[in-house]
C-alpha cells in the first residue's frame, strides 16, 4: 500500500492545505541538525509556491484527471510552454505540465496564480518557484524509486494488489495502520502529509458530529520520521479532534533542533502527560513536577566527626528536589501528569510483559464467554 496525498483532495481548500504541509516539511532530510529548524512554514518562496503546487495537486486529484502523484512528478518539471522560440516542434498537447494543470483546475483562485507564474513572471523568479515546488514533491520521487526497485520481486498479482491508502479505511473501529518511514533522506515529508490528512479527516468527522471512535496516533521517533509542522496545534486541540497523540523521542532536546527552542518549550508545556524513563535527564520537566508538591520545612542534621557533636537546622523550601523523581533502574519510570508530581511506575522486561499480556487476553476471553 502506498500513500498519495492527491487522493484525499476534494476541494480547493484541501489542495492548498496539502500543498502548504508539503512545503513546510520540504527541508526535512536536507538541513540536518546543523541546519537549525528543519520544519518551518511561511517563507517567501513557500508562500509564492503554495498556490501553483495546490493547482498541480488539484489537477491530479479525483477532481481532475485522477492520475495522482506520478503525474505531478512529471508535471512539476515542465511549464508546458515554448521557452526557446524558433523552429522547435510543437509540444505534445495534454502532456504533464503546469499549463495542462491550469486547464484541468476549475478553481480560479488556484489556477490564476499558476498561470501568472508561467505566463507573466520573470524567468529567474519563475525558476525559483519551480525549484521550491520540486523540492516539496521530492519525497514521492524517492518513494517512486523505491517502488521501482521492488517491482521486479513482486508477482503479477502482488503488483495489481498495490493500492493507494484511503483514509476511510480508519472508519472501522478495529482498523490499524502501520506507517514505515526511513529516518534518512526526505521521505519523512510523505509520512507527514499522510498523518496530516488523517488528522484532518477526523477533525471533519468531529465537526460534523460523525465521530464514532477516537484515533490513537503513536508517533515513534517523531522528530526523525514524522516532524509534523502543526504538532503543537494537534497537541493543544487533541481533546476536541478525536485524535490522541503518543509521541516518542530519545530526549525532548530533539524538539529544539527540529522545531526551534520556543516551539519545543511550548510542546513540553502542553503535553498533558510525559513518561520519563531511566537515563533521560529531563531536568526542566522534573523540576516543574516537583513544584506541585509545594513547600515545607525540611530539617537537616549535621555531625561533627572530630568532636562528635551534632547540630540541627530547619529550612523552608521545596518538599522534594527534582533529582528525587529520577528513575533509578531500567524497570522504573516517572509518569508526570499535569498538575501533579506524577508517580513511579513499573516497566516490565519484555518476557515478563508477554506473560502479563497473555493473562490479560485470557481474562478478556473468559469475560466475553460468560457475558
Secondary structure, DSSP 8 states (H G I E B T S, - for coil): -B--GGGG--SHHHHHHHHHHHHHTTTTTTS-GGGS-SS----HHHHHHHHHHHHHHHHHSTTTT--HHHHHHHHHT--SS-SS-SS-----TT-SSHHHHHHH---HHHHHHHHHHHHHS-HHHHHHHHHHHHHHTHHHHHHHHHHHHHHTTS-HHHHHH--B--GGGGGSTT--------SSTTTHHHHHHHHHHHHHHHHHHHHTT---S-EEEEETTHHHH---TTHHHHHHHHHHHTEEEEE--S-THHHHHHH-HHHHHHHHHH-SEEEEETT---HHHHHHHHHTT-EEEEEEEEE-TTT--EEEEEEEEESS-GGGGS--STTEEEEEETTS--EEEE---HHHHHHHHHHHHHHHHHHHH--
